């Protein structure tokens, strides 16, 4: 059995040259220094988010609270439905003096894309964004560098990470993951799959040849290669039998048996999005790209940890934001 000294939640050791630090690092550094935060003038910043019910609405409410905290001002939030009248919304934003919009979720992004915004928009609350290099924002997908750092903190003997992915949707994420793995001394085995049957075959082959002492399996945000009805049950069952660690960016997977996951800290994500929006209000319009999520929480499955021979004390468990099975 292995006894571990775990890093506090969020206390990840990530090399300074990680890609995630590049485009947005200086802007997001303002979040830790209140003296550097410019106060936004009333009405110049607005938030568009999907008009949906609970529990999903709570996610966007928490992000909006973080935006207001960072902006040090009340920020108008506009729930938008698919049937929203863009002409009416455009007039409302213009009359309020809005210059920058933070677009949350796919509906928020779709609506904002059809508006004439003086200083453009900042994107958030989506896992992937088409033409991300032309936009500015933060995705809901955790930075692979943080995932790998947490993995090494729990299982320092792991040398290789296996991932099955759909290149049509996740190639940019895998590019980041390759850089992060290289920086942290990990081998990243990437296996492409373009349909469900192909993904099943990839997992079967990968798990058959995996060694639980040195290998771990990463489940990226991908509805095809991480299909909840077929792939996830199969992978969890086989990894349990073969004693192979699984980690993810979905707290649901930890509830079902994955070892750990990183998932969004909605309030802190809101603060980071506000920092990017405030930079645009201050004239910084050159930055492009949608950065991976670094405002994260951590979830751990103690049953899976025990099965792998990890001893995690009660005090160490407190460093995680969510523990499963729930006490």
C-alpha positions as protocol buffer text, in pm:
chain_id: "A"
residue {
  index: 1
  type: UNK
  ca { x: 0 y: 0 z: 0 }
}
residue {
  index: 2
  type: UNK
  ca { x: 125 y: 348 z: -79 }
}
residue {
  index: 3
  type: UNK
  ca { x: 87 y: 645 z: 153 }
}
residue {
  index: 4
  type: UNK
  ca { x: 87 y: 977 z: -27 }
}
residue {
  index: 5
  type: UNK
  ca { x: 146 y: 1339 z: 59 }
}
residue {
  index: 6
  type: UNK
  ca { x: -94 y: 1515 z: -176 }
}
residue {
  index: 7
  type: UNK
  ca { x: -78 y: 1874 z: -302 }
}
residue {
  index: 8
  type: UNK
  ca { x: -356 y: 2104 z: -186 }
}
residue {
  index: 9
  type: UNK
  ca { x: -639 y: 2142 z: -432 }
}
residue {
  index: 10
  type: UNK
  ca { x: -528 y: 2379 z: -703 }
}
residue {
  index: 11
  type: UNK
  ca { x: -162 y: 2361 z: -593 }
}
residue {
  index: 12
  type: UNK
  ca { x: -31 y: 2218 z: -917 }
}
residue {
  index: 13
  type: UNK
  ca { x: 331 y: 2236 z: -1025 }
}
residue {
  index: 14
  type: UNK
  ca { x: 324 y: 2336 z: -1390 }
}
residue {
  index: 15
  type: UNK
  ca { x: 627 y: 2448 z: -1593 }
}
residue {
  index: 16
  type: UNK
  ca { x: 627 y: 2816 z: -1683 }
}
residue {
  index: 17
  type: UNK
  ca { x: 659 y: 2737 z: -2053 }
}
residue {
  index: 18
  type: UNK
  ca { x: 327 y: 2552 z: -2065 }
}
residue {
  index: 19
  type: UNK
  ca { x: 116 y: 2671 z: -2358 }
}
residue {
  index: 20
  type: UNK
  ca { x: -174 y: 2759 z: -2132 }
}
residue {
  index: 21
  type: UNK
  ca { x: 25 y: 3036 z: -1967 }
}
residue {
  index: 22
  type: UNK
  ca { x: 101 y: 3214 z: -2292 }
}
residue {
  index: 23
  type: UNK
  ca { x: -171 y: 3432 z: -2437 }
}
residue {
  index: 24
  type: UNK
  ca { x: -365 y: 3510 z: -2122 }
}
residue {
  index: 25
  type: UNK
  ca { x: -112 y: 3488 z: -1839 }
}
residue {
  index: 26
  type: UNK
  ca { x: -48 y: 3858 z: -1788 }
}
residue {
  index: 27
  type: UNK
  ca { x: -416 y: 3947 z: -1807 }
}
residue {
  index: 28
  type: UNK
  ca { x: -520 y: 3677 z: -1561 }
}
residue {
  index: 29
  type: UNK
  ca { x: -245 y: 3779 z: -1319 }
}
residue {
  index: 30
  type: UNK
  ca { x: -458 y: 4084 z: -1245 }
}
residue {
  index: 31
  type: UNK
  ca { x: -712 y: 3862 z: -1072 }
}
residue {
  index: 32
  type: UNK
  ca { x: -474 y: 3808 z: -779 }
}
residue {
  index: 33
  type: UNK
  ca { x: -400 y: 4178 z: -736 }
}
residue {
  index: 34
  type: UNK
  ca { x: -704 y: 4396 z: -656 }
}
residue {
  index: 35
  type: UNK
  ca { x: -495 y: 4710 z: -699 }
}
residue {
  index: 36
  type: UNK
  ca { x: -450 y: 4626 z: -1067 }
}
residue {
  index: 37
  type: UNK
  ca { x: -819 y: 4571 z: -1136 }
}
residue {
  index: 38
  type: UNK
  ca { x: -977 y: 4852 z: -1338 }
}
residue {
  index: 39
  type: UNK
  ca { x: -1333 y: 4921 z: -1231 }
}
residue {
  index: 40
  type: UNK
  ca { x: -1571 y: 4881 z: -1523 }
}
residue {
  index: 41
  type: UNK
  ca { x: -1809 y: 5165 z: -1601 }
}
residue {
  index: 42
  type: UNK
  ca { x: -2174 y: 5072 z: -1555 }
}
residue {
  index: 43
  type: UNK
  ca { x: -2330 y: 4928 z: -1869 }
}
residue {
  index: 44
  type: UNK
  ca { x: -2010 y: 4887 z: -2073 }
}
residue {
  index: 45
  type: UNK
  ca { x: -1991 y: 4513 z: -2003 }
}
residue {
  index: 46
  type: UNK
  ca { x: -2277 y: 4265 z: -2048 }
}
residue {
  index: 47
  type: UNK
  ca { x: -2314 y: 3888 z: -2022 }
}
residue {
  index: 48
  type: UNK
  ca { x: -2522 y: 3670 z: -2252 }
}
residue {
  index: 49
  type: UNK
  ca { x: -2604 y: 3321 z: -2126 }
}
residue {
  index: 50
  type: UNK
  ca { x: -2850 y: 3046 z: -2223 }
}
residue {
  index: 51
  type: UNK
  ca { x: -3206 y: 3080 z: -2098 }
}
residue {
  index: 52
  type: UNK
  ca { x: -3228 y: 2737 z: -1935 }
}
residue {
  index: 53
  type: UNK
  ca { x: -3360 y: 2594 z: -1611 }
}
residue {
  index: 54
  type: UNK
  ca { x: -3185 y: 2451 z: -1308 }
}
residue {
  index: 55
  type: UNK
  ca { x: -2948 y: 2289 z: -1233 }
}
residue {
  index: 56
  type: UNK
  ca { x: -2766 y: 2421 z: -1541 }
}
residue {
  index: 57
  type: UNK
  ca { x: -2872 y: 2780 z: -1484 }
}
residue {
  index: 58
  type: UNK
  ca { x: -2683 y: 2776 z: -1153 }
}
residue {
  index: 59
  type: UNK
  ca { x: -2356 y: 2726 z: -1343 }
}
residue {
  index: 60
  type: UNK
  ca { x: -2404 y: 3049 z: -1538 }
}
residue {
  index: 61
  type: UNK
  ca { x: -2526 y: 3233 z: -1229 }
}
residue {
  index: 62
  type: UNK
  ca { x: -2203 y: 3144 z: -1046 }
}
residue {
  index: 63
  type: UNK
  ca { x: -1994 y: 3255 z: -1345 }
}
residue {
  index: 64
  type: UNK
  ca { x: -2183 y: 3586 z: -1352 }
}
residue {
  index: 65
  type: UNK
  ca { x: -2116 y: 3635 z: -980 }
}
residue {
  index: 66
  type: UNK
  ca { x: -1743 y: 3591 z: -1046 }
}
residue {
  index: 67
  type: UNK
  ca { x: -1759 y: 3840 z: -1334 }
}
residue {
  index: 68
  type: UNK
  ca { x: -1921 y: 4101 z: -1110 }
}
residue {
  index: 69
  type: UNK
  ca { x: -1666 y: 4039 z: -834 }
}
residue {
  index: 70
  type: UNK
  ca { x: -1376 y: 4099 z: -1070 }
}
residue {
  index: 71
  type: UNK
  ca { x: -1541 y: 4395 z: -1245 }
}
residue {
  index: 72
  type: UNK
  ca { x: -1624 y: 4553 z: -908 }
}
residue {
  index: 73
  type: UNK
  ca { x: -1955 y: 4661 z: -1054 }
}
residue {
  index: 74
  type: UNK
  ca { x: -2301 y: 4533 z: -1131 }
}
residue {
  index: 75
  type: UNK
  ca { x: -2295 y: 4363 z: -1471 }
}
residue {
  index: 76
  type: UNK
  ca { x: -2612 y: 4318 z: -1675 }
}
residue {
  index: 77
  type: UNK
  ca { x: -2686 y: 3953 z: -1752 }
}
residue {
  index: 78
  type: UNK
  ca { x: -2919 y: 3867 z: -2039 }
}
residue {
  index: 79
  type: UNK
  ca { x: -3062 y: 3513 z: -2063 }
}
residue {
  index: 80
  type: UNK
  ca { x: -3104 y: 3440 z: -2434 }
}
residue {
  index: 81
  type: UNK
  ca { x: -3322 y: 3173 z: -2592 }
}
residue {
  index: 82
  type: UNK
  ca { x: -3288 y: 3032 z: -2942 }
}
residue {
  index: 83
  type: UNK
  ca { x: -3582 y: 3254 z: -3039 }
}
residue {
  index: 84
  type: UNK
  ca { x: -3422 y: 3575 z: -2909 }
}
residue {
  index: 85
  type: UNK
  ca { x: -3471 y: 3879 z: -3133 }
}
residue {
  index: 86
  type: UNK
  ca { x: -3119 y: 4000 z: -3226 }
}
residue {
  index: 87
  type: UNK
  ca { x: -3246 y: 4341 z: -3335 }
}
residue {
  index: 88
  type: UNK
  ca { x: -3413 y: 4403 z: -3000 }
}
residue {
  index: 89
  type: UNK
  ca { x: -3110 y: 4276 z: -2808 }
}
residue {
  index: 90
  type: UNK
  ca { x: -2876 y: 4491 z: -3018 }
}
residue {
  index: 91
  type: UNK
  ca { x: -3084 y: 4799 z: -2936 }
}
residue {
  index: 92
  type: UNK
  ca { x: -3091 y: 4712 z: -2565 }
}
residue {
  index: 93
  type: UNK
  ca { x: -2712 y: 4671 z: -2549 }
}
residue {
  index: 94
  type: UNK
  ca { x: -2653 y: 4992 z: -2745 }
}
residue {
  index: 95
  type: UNK
  ca { x: -2883 y: 5193 z: -2519 }
}
residue {
  index: 96
  type: UNK
  ca { x: -2703 y: 5064 z: -2209 }
}
residue {
  index: 97
  type: UNK
  ca { x: -2365 y: 5170 z: -2350 }
}
residue {
  index: 98
  type: UNK
  ca { x: -2237 y: 4812 z: -2384 }
}
residue {
  index: 99
  type: UNK
  ca { x: -1898 y: 4782 z: -2554 }
}
residue {
  index: 100
  type: UNK
  ca { x: -1792 y: 4425 z: -2469 }
}
residue {
  index: 101
  type: UNK
  ca { x: -2000 y: 4111 z: -2424 }
}
residue {
  index: 102
  type: UNK
  ca { x: -1905 y: 3795 z: -2238 }
}
residue {
  index: 103
  type: UNK
  ca { x: -2084 y: 3516 z: -2425 }
}
residue {
  index: 104
  type: UNK
  ca { x: -2150 y: 3206 z: -2214 }
}
residue {
  index: 105
  type: UNK
  ca { x: -2255 y: 2869 z: -2350 }
}
residue {
  index: 106
  type: UNK
  ca { x: -2330 y: 2778 z: -2709 }
}
residue {
  index: 107
  type: UNK
  ca { x: -2648 y: 2984 z: -2719 }
}
residue {
  index: 108
  type: UNK
  ca { x: -2471 y: 3287 z: -2576 }
}
residue {
  index: 109
  type: UNK
  ca { x: -2193 y: 3250 z: -2834 }
}
residue {
  index: 110
  type: UNK
  ca { x: -2437 y: 3202 z: -3122 }
}
residue {
  index: 111
  type: UNK
  ca { x: -2638 y: 3507 z: -3022 }
}
residue {
  index: 112
  type: UNK
  ca { x: -2335 y: 3731 z: -2964 }
}
residue {
  index: 113
  type: UNK
  ca { x: -2185 y: 3631 z: -3300 }
}
residue {
  index: 114
  type: UNK
  ca { x: -2476 y: 3801 z: -3475 }
}
residue {
  index: 115
  type: UNK
  ca { x: -2438 y: 4132 z: -3291 }
}
residue {
  index: 116
  type: UNK
  ca { x: -2240 y: 4443 z: -3376 }
}
residue {
  index: 117
  type: UNK
  ca { x: -2019 y: 4491 z: -3069 }
}
residue {
  index: 118
  type: UNK
  ca { x: -1777 y: 4787 z: -3056 }
}
residue {
  index: 119
  type: UNK
  ca { x: -1500 y: 4588 z: -2883 }
}
residue {
  index: 120
  type: UNK
  ca { x: -1610 y: 4235 z: -2962 }
}
residue {
  index: 121
  type: UNK
  ca { x: -1672 y: 3953 z: -2718 }
}
residue {
  index: 122
  type: UNK
  ca { x: -1507 y: 3716 z: -2475 }
}
residue {
  index: 123
  type: UNK
  ca { x: -1616 y: 3352 z: -2494 }
}
residue {
  index: 124
  type: UNK
  ca { x: -1670 y: 3117 z: -2199 }
}
residue {
  index: 125
  type: UNK
  ca { x: -1876 y: 2827 z: -2074 }
}
residue {
  index: 126
  type: UNK
  ca { x: -1820 y: 2602 z: -2378 }
}
residue {
  index: 127
  type: UNK
  ca { x: -1601 y: 2292 z: -2411 }
}
residue {
  index: 128
  type: UNK
  ca { x: -1490 y: 2359 z: -2767 }
}
residue {
  index: 129
  type: UNK
  ca { x: -1519 y: 2655 z: -3001 }
}
residue {
  index: 130
  type: UNK
  ca { x: -1503 y: 2655 z: -3382 }
}
residue {
  index: 131
  type: UNK
  ca { x: -1239 y: 2897 z: -3513 }
}
residue {
  index: 132
  type: UNK
  ca { x: -1105 y: 2940 z: -3160 }
}
residue {
  index: 133
  type: UNK
  ca { x: -791 y: 3111 z: -3290 }
}
residue {
  index: 134
  type: UNK
  ca { x: -1007 y: 3403 z: -3407 }
}
residue {
  index: 135
  type: UNK
  ca { x: -1178 y: 3452 z: -3071 }
}
residue {
  index: 136
  type: UNK
  ca { x: -1076 y: 3544 z: -2717 }
}
residue {
  index: 137
  type: UNK
  ca { x: -1186 y: 3350 z: -2412 }
}
residue {
  index: 138
  type: UNK
  ca { x: -1158 y: 3045 z: -2188 }
}
residue {
  index: 139
  type: UNK
  ca { x: -1307 y: 2702 z: -2254 }
}
residue {
  index: 140
  type: UNK
  ca { x: -1462 y: 2461 z: -2003 }
}
residue {
  index: 141
  type: UNK
  ca { x: -1195 y: 2202 z: -2082 }
}
residue {
  index: 142
  type: UNK
  ca { x: -933 y: 2177 z: -1805 }
}
residue {
  index: 143
  type: UNK
  ca { x: -574 y: 2248 z: -1901 }
}
residue {
  index: 144
  type: UNK
  ca { x: -401 y: 1912 z: -1970 }
}
residue {
  index: 145
  type: UNK
  ca { x: -99 y: 2043 z: -1780 }
}
residue {
  index: 146
  type: UNK
  ca { x: -309 y: 2059 z: -1463 }
}
residue {
  index: 147
  type: UNK
  ca { x: -453 y: 1712 z: -1522 }
}
residue {
  index: 148
  type: UNK
  ca { x: -108 y: 1561 z: -1571 }
}
residue {
  index: 149
  type: UNK
  ca { x: 30 y: 1741 z: -1267 }
}
residue {
  index: 150
  type: UNK
  ca { x: -251 y: 1603 z: -1050 }
}
residue {
  index: 151
  type: UNK
  ca { x: -192 y: 1256 z: -1196 }
}
residue {
  index: 152
  type: UNK
  ca { x: 177 y: 1267 z: -1104 }
}
residue {
  index: 153
  type: UNK
  ca { x: 90 y: 1387 z: -755 }
}
residue {
  index: 154
  type: UNK
  ca { x: -132 y: 1084 z: -700 }
}
residue {
  index: 155
  type: UNK
  ca { x: 65 y: 828 z: -900 }
}
residue {
  index: 156
  type: UNK
  ca { x: 428 y: 938 z: -937 }
}
residue {
  index: 157
  type: UNK
  ca { x: 517 y: 606 z: -1101 }
}
residue {
  index: 158
  type: UNK
  ca { x: 302 y: 671 z: -1407 }
}
residue {
  index: 159
  type: UNK
  ca { x: 510 y: 725 z: -1718 }
}
residue {
  index: 160
  type: UNK
  ca { x: 256 y: 705 z: -2000 }
}
residue {
  index: 161
  type: UNK
  ca { x: -89 y: 855 z: -2058 }
}
residue {
  index: 162
  type: UNK
  ca { x: -322 y: 688 z: -2309 }
}
residue {
  index: 163
  type: UNK
  ca { x: -600 y: 885 z: -2477 }
}
residue {
  index: 164
  type: UNK
  ca { x: -852 y: 793 z: -2747 }
}
residue {
  index: 165
  type: UNK
  ca { x: -985 y: 1099 z: -2926 }
}
residue {
  index: 166
  type: UNK
  ca { x: -1174 y: 1224 z: -3229 }
}
residue {
  index: 167
  type: UNK
  ca { x: -936 y: 1442 z: -3435 }
}
residue {
  index: 168
  type: UNK
  ca { x: -1229 y: 1632 z: -3590 }
}
residue {
  index: 169
  type: UNK
  ca { x: -1319 y: 1786 z: -3253 }
}
residue {
  index: 170
  type: UNK
  ca { x: -1022 y: 1754 z: -3020 }
}
residue {
  index: 171
  type: UNK
  ca { x: -705 y: 1806 z: -3224 }
}
residue {
  index: 172
  type: UNK
  ca { x: -628 y: 2146 z: -3059 }
}
residue {
  index: 173
  type: UNK
  ca { x: -666 y: 1990 z: -2712 }
}
residue {
  index: 174
  type: UNK
  ca { x: -438 y: 1700 z: -2802 }
}
residue {
  index: 175
  type: UNK
  ca { x: -178 y: 1945 z: -2933 }
}
residue {
  index: 176
  type: UNK
  ca { x: -180 y: 2118 z: -2593 }
}
residue {
  index: 177
  type: UNK
  ca { x: -165 y: 1779 z: -2421 }
}
residue {
  index: 178
  type: UNK
  ca { x: 142 y: 1674 z: -2618 }
}
residue {
  index: 179
  type: UNK
  ca { x: 325 y: 1989 z: -2510 }
}
residue {
  index: 180
  type: UNK
  ca { x: 217 y: 1946 z: -2148 }
}
residue {
  index: 181
  type: UNK
  ca { x: 316 y: 1579 z: -2139 }
}
residue {
  index: 182
  type: UNK
  ca { x: 657 y: 1654 z: -2286 }
}
residue {
  index: 183
  type: UNK
  ca { x: 716 y: 1930 z: -2031 }
}
residue {
  index: 184
  type: UNK
  ca { x: 630 y: 1695 z: -1744 }
}
residue {
  index: 185
  type: UNK
  ca { x: 829 y: 1395 z: -1863 }
}
residue {
  index: 186
  type: UNK
  ca { x: 528 y: 1187 z: -1968 }
}
residue {
  index: 187
  type: UNK
  ca { x: 473 y: 988 z: -2284 }
}
residue {
  index: 188
  type: UNK
  ca { x: 136 y: 1061 z: -2447 }
}
residue {
  index: 189
  type: UNK
  ca { x: -5 y: 776 z: -2656 }
}
residue {
  index: 190
  type: UNK
  ca { x: -276 y: 926 z: -2879 }
}
residue {
  index: 191
  type: UNK
  ca { x: -519 y: 694 z: -3057 }
}
residue {
  index: 192
  type: UNK
  ca { x: -756 y: 839 z: -3317 }
}
residue {
  index: 193
  type: UNK
  ca { x: -1115 y: 721 z: -3362 }
}
residue {
  index: 194
  type: UNK
  ca { x: -1375 y: 874 z: -3592 }
}
residue {
  index: 195
  type: UNK
  ca { x: -1674 y: 657 z: -3494 }
}
residue {
  index: 196
  type: UNK
  ca { x: -1803 y: 464 z: -3194 }
}
residue {
  index: 197
  type: UNK
  ca { x: -1702 y: 121 z: -3322 }
}
residue {
  index: 198
  type: UNK
  ca { x: -1352 y: 246 z: -3390 }
}
residue {
  index: 199
  type: UNK
  ca { x: -1331 y: 394 z: -3041 }
}
residue {
  index: 200
  type: UNK
  ca { x: -1433 y: 62 z: -2884 }
}
residue {
  index: 201
  type: UNK
  ca { x: -1159 y: -119 z: -3077 }
}
residue {
  index: 202
  type: UNK
  ca { x: -902 y: 140 z: -2977 }
}
residue {
  index: 203
  type: UNK
  ca { x: -988 y: 108 z: -2608 }
}
residue {
  index: 204
  type: UNK
  ca { x: -986 y: -273 z: -2621 }
}
residue {
  index: 205
  type: UNK
  ca { x: -639 y: -277 z: -2775 }
}
residue {
  index: 206
  type: UNK
  ca { x: -502 y: -6 z: -2546 }
}
residue {
  index: 207
  type: UNK
  ca { x: -631 y: -163 z: -2225 }
}
residue {
  index: 208
  type: UNK
  ca { x: -512 y: -510 z: -2326 }
}
residue {
  index: 209
  type: UNK
  ca { x: -157 y: -380 z: -2354 }
}
residue {
  index: 210
  type: UNK
  ca { x: -160 y: -135 z: -2063 }
}
residue {
  index: 211
  type: UNK
  ca { x: 44 y: -177 z: -1746 }
}
residue {
  index: 212
  type: UNK
  ca { x: -122 y: -32 z: -1435 }
}
residue {
  index: 213
  type: UNK
  ca { x: 217 y: 36 z: -1277 }
}
residue {
  index: 214
  type: UNK
  ca { x: 318 y: 285 z: -1546 }
}
residue {
  index: 215
  type: UNK
  ca { x: 9 y: 363 z: -1757 }
}
residue {
  index: 216
  type: UNK
  ca { x: -301 y: 577 z: -1698 }
}
residue {
  index: 217
  type: UNK
  ca { x: -603 y: 643 z: -1920 }
}
residue {
  index: 218
  type: UNK
  ca { x: -733 y: 995 z: -1985 }
}
residue {
  index: 219
  type: UNK
  ca { x: -1098 y: 1049 z: -2079 }
}
residue {
  index: 220
  type: UNK
  ca { x: -1113 y: 1384 z: -2264 }
}
residue {
  index: 221
  type: UNK
  ca { x: -1436 y: 1580 z: -2320 }
}
residue {
  index: 222
  type: UNK
  ca { x: -1554 y: 1401 z: -2634 }
}
residue {
  index: 223
  type: UNK
  ca { x: -1911 y: 1271 z: -2680 }
}
residue {
  index: 224
  type: UNK
  ca { x: -1794 y: 1018 z: -2939 }
}
residue {
  index: 225
  type: UNK
  ca { x: -1484 y: 857 z: -2789 }
}
residue {
  index: 226
  type: UNK
  ca { x: -1614 y: 899 z: -2433 }
}
residue {
  index: 227
  type: UNK
  ca { x: -1971 y: 791 z: -2503 }
}
residue {
  index: 228
  type: UNK
  ca { x: -2153 y: 760 z: -2170 }
}
residue {
  index: 229
  type: UNK
  ca { x: -2371 y: 470 z: -2278 }
}
residue {
  index: 230
  type: UNK
  ca { x: -2108 y: 242 z: -2434 }
}
residue {
  index: 231
  type: UNK
  ca { x: -1752 y: 359 z: -2376 }
}
residue {
  index: 232
  type: UNK
  ca { x: -1754 y: 477 z: -2014 }
}
residue {
  index: 233
  type: UNK
  ca { x: -1905 y: 159 z: -1861 }
}
residue {
  index: 234
  type: UNK
  ca { x: -1671 y: -62 z: -2065 }
}
residue {
  index: 235
  type: UNK
  ca { x: -1360 y: 139 z: -1982 }
}
residue {
  index: 236
  type: UNK
  ca { x: -1441 y: 163 z: -1611 }
}
residue {
  index: 237
  type: UNK
  ca { x: -1501 y: -212 z: -1590 }
}
residue {
  index: 238
  type: UNK
  ca { x: -1185 y: -311 z: -1775 }
}
residue {
  index: 239
  type: UNK
  ca { x: -964 y: -57 z: -1600 }
}
residue {
  index: 240
  type: UNK
  ca { x: -1087 y: -182 z: -1261 }
}
residue {
  index: 241
  type: UNK
  ca { x: -1007 y: -541 z: -1356 }
}
residue {
  index: 242
  type: UNK
  ca { x: -661 y: -443 z: -1484 }
}
residue {
  index: 243
  type: UNK
  ca { x: -587 y: -191 z: -1206 }
}
residue {
  index: 244
  type: UNK
  ca { x: -534 y: 99 z: -1448 }
}
residue {
  index: 245
  type: UNK
  ca { x: -600 y: 455 z: -1331 }
}
residue {
  index: 246
  type: UNK
  ca { x: -858 y: 661 z: -1519 }
}
residue {
  index: 247
  type: UNK
  ca { x: -877 y: 1039 z: -1493 }
}
residue {
  index: 248
  type: UNK
  ca { x: -1116 y: 1283 z: -1654 }
}
residue {
  index: 249
  type: UNK
  ca { x: -1251 y: 1636 z: -1676 }
}
residue {
  index: 250
  type: UNK
  ca { x: -1599 y: 1522 z: -1569 }
}
residue {
  index: 251
  type: UNK
  ca { x: -1702 y: 1490 z: -1206 }
}
residue {
  index: 252
  type: UNK
  ca { x: -1968 y: 1242 z: -1324 }
}
residue {
  index: 253
  type: UNK
  ca { x: -1695 y: 998 z: -1425 }
}
residue {
  index: 254
  type: UNK
  ca { x: -1545 y: 1014 z: -1075 }
}
residue {
  index: 255
  type: UNK
  ca { x: -1885 y: 939 z: -927 }
}
residue {
  index: 256
  type: UNK
  ca { x: -1895 y: 629 z: -1151 }
}
residue {
  index: 257
  type: UNK
  ca { x: -1544 y: 511 z: -1066 }
}
residue {
  index: 258
  type: UNK
  ca { x: -1269 y: 719 z: -1231 }
}
residue {
  index: 259
  type: UNK
  ca { x: -983 y: 796 z: -992 }
}
residue {
  index: 260
  type: UNK
  ca { x: -999 y: 1175 z: -1020 }
}
residue {
  index: 261
  type: UNK
  ca { x: -1123 y: 1465 z: -1230 }
}
residue {
  index: 262
  type: UNK
  ca { x: -1072 y: 1837 z: -1261 }
}
residue {
  index: 263
  type: UNK
  ca { x: -1388 y: 2038 z: -1321 }
}
residue {
  index: 264
  type: UNK
  ca { x: -1474 y: 2409 z: -1343 }
}
residue {
  index: 265
  type: UNK
  ca { x: -1463 y: 2648 z: -1050 }
}
residue {
  index: 266
  type: UNK
  ca { x: -1743 y: 2860 z: -1192 }
}
residue {
  index: 267
  type: UNK
  ca { x: -1689 y: 3167 z: -973 }
}
residue {
  index: 268
  type: UNK
  ca { x: -1314 y: 3185 z: -1047 }
}
residue {
  index: 269
  type: UNK
  ca { x: -1380 y: 3122 z: -1415 }
}
residue {
  index: 270
  type: UNK
  ca { x: -1609 y: 3425 z: -1410 }
}
residue {
  index: 271
  type: UNK
  ca { x: -1332 y: 3638 z: -1261 }
}
residue {
  index: 272
  type: UNK
  ca { x: -1089 y: 3522 z: -1529 }
}
residue {
  index: 273
  type: UNK
  ca { x: -1338 y: 3597 z: -1807 }
}
residue {
  index: 274
  type: UNK
  ca { x: -1396 y: 3943 z: -1661 }
}
residue {
  index: 275
  type: UNK
  ca { x: -1022 y: 4007 z: -1663 }
}
residue {
  index: 276
  type: UNK
  ca { x: -1011 y: 3935 z: -2036 }
}
residue {
  index: 277
  type: UNK
  ca { x: -1314 y: 4158 z: -2096 }
}
residue {
  index: 278
  type: UNK
  ca { x: -1163 y: 4442 z: -1894 }
}
residue {
  index: 279
  type: UNK
  ca { x: -846 y: 4416 z: -2100 }
}
residue {
  index: 280
  type: UNK
  ca { x: -1054 y: 4469 z: -2415 }
}
residue {
  index: 281
  type: UNK
  ca { x: -1222 y: 4770 z: -2257 }
}
residue {
  index: 282
  type: UNK
  ca { x: -873 y: 4907 z: -2191 }
}
residue {
  index: 283
  type: UNK
  ca { x: -775 y: 4875 z: -2556 }
}
residue {
  index: 284
  type: UNK
  ca { x: -605 y: 4533 z: -2567 }
}
residue {
  index: 285
  type: UNK
  ca { x: -778 y: 4393 z: -2874 }
}
residue {
  index: 286
  type: UNK
  ca { x: -484 y: 4206 z: -3026 }
}
residue {
  index: 287
  type: UNK
  ca { x: -498 y: 3890 z: -2816 }
}
residue {
  index: 288
  type: UNK
  ca { x: -661 y: 3591 z: -2981 }
}
residue {
  index: 289
  type: UNK
  ca { x: -728 y: 3234 z: -2881 }
}
residue {
  index: 290
  type: UNK
  ca { x: -948 y: 3039 z: -2642 }
}
residue {
  index: 291
  type: UNK
  ca { x: -736 y: 2920 z: -2350 }
}
residue {
  index: 292
  type: UNK
  ca { x: -795 y: 2596 z: -2159 }
}
residue {
  index: 293
  type: UNK
  ca { x: -955 y: 2615 z: -1817 }
}
residue {
  index: 294
  type: UNK
  ca { x: -722 y: 2676 z: -1523 }
}
residue {
  index: 295
  type: UNK
  ca { x: -983 y: 2775 z: -1263 }
}
residue {
  index: 296
  type: UNK
  ca { x: -1055 y: 2420 z: -1151 }
}
residue {
  index: 297
  type: UNK
  ca { x: -1182 y: 2211 z: -864 }
}
residue {
  index: 298
  type: UNK
  ca { x: -1074 y: 1852 z: -789 }
}
residue {
  index: 299
  type: UNK
  ca { x: -1278 y: 1536 z: -732 }
}
residue {
  index: 300
  type: UNK
  ca { x: -1147 y: 1201 z: -602 }
}
residue {
  index: 301
  type: UNK
  ca { x: -1294 y: 851 z: -582 }
}
residue {
  index: 302
  type: UNK
  ca { x: -1156 y: 697 z: -262 }
}
residue {
  index: 303
  type: UNK
  ca { x: -1285 y: 350 z: -349 }
}
residue {
  index: 304
  type: UNK
  ca { x: -1087 y: 351 z: -673 }
}
residue {
  index: 305
  type: UNK
  ca { x: -784 y: 493 z: -491 }
}
residue {
  index: 306
  type: UNK
  ca { x: -801 y: 215 z: -230 }
}
residue {
  index: 307
  type: UNK
  ca { x: -839 y: -46 z: -505 }
}
residue {
  index: 308
  type: UNK
  ca { x: -513 y: 83 z: -657 }
}
residue {
  index: 309
  type: UNK
  ca { x: -332 y: 60 z: -323 }
}
residue {
  index: 310
  type: UNK
  ca { x: -335 y: 432 z: -242 }
}
residue {
  index: 311
  type: UNK
  ca { x: -382 y: 533 z: 120 }
}
residue {
  index: 312
  type: UNK
  ca { x: -534 y: 881 z: 140 }
}
residue {
  index: 313
  type: UNK
  ca { x: -596 y: 1008 z: 491 }
}
residue {
  index: 314
  type: UNK
  ca { x: -899 y: 1205 z: 600 }
}
residue {
  index: 315
  type: UNK
  ca { x: -690 y: 1521 z: 625 }
}
residue {
  index: 316
  type: UNK
  ca { x: -555 y: 1466 z: 273 }
}
residue {
  index: 317
  type: UNK
  ca { x: -908 y: 1414 z: 143 }
}
residue {
  index: 318
  type: UNK
  ca { x: -992 y: 1766 z: 260 }
}
residue {
  index: 319
  type: UNK
  ca { x: -765 y: 1903 z: -13 }
}
residue {
  index: 320
  type: UNK
  ca { x: -1020 y: 1780 z: -269 }
}
residue {
  index: 321
  type: UNK
  ca { x: -1340 y: 1967 z: -344 }
}
residue {
  index: 322
  type: UNK
  ca { x: -1552 y: 1655 z: -394 }
}
residue {
  index: 323
  type: UNK
  ca { x: -1512 y: 1300 z: -261 }
}
residue {
  index: 324
  type: UNK
  ca { x: -1686 y: 988 z: -391 }
}
residue {
  index: 325
  type: UNK
  ca { x: -1845 y: 765 z: -281 }
}
residue {
  index: 326
  type: UNK
  ca { x: -2006 y: 1037 z: -72 }
}
residue {
  index: 327
  type: UNK
  ca { x: -1982 y: 979 z: 306 }
}
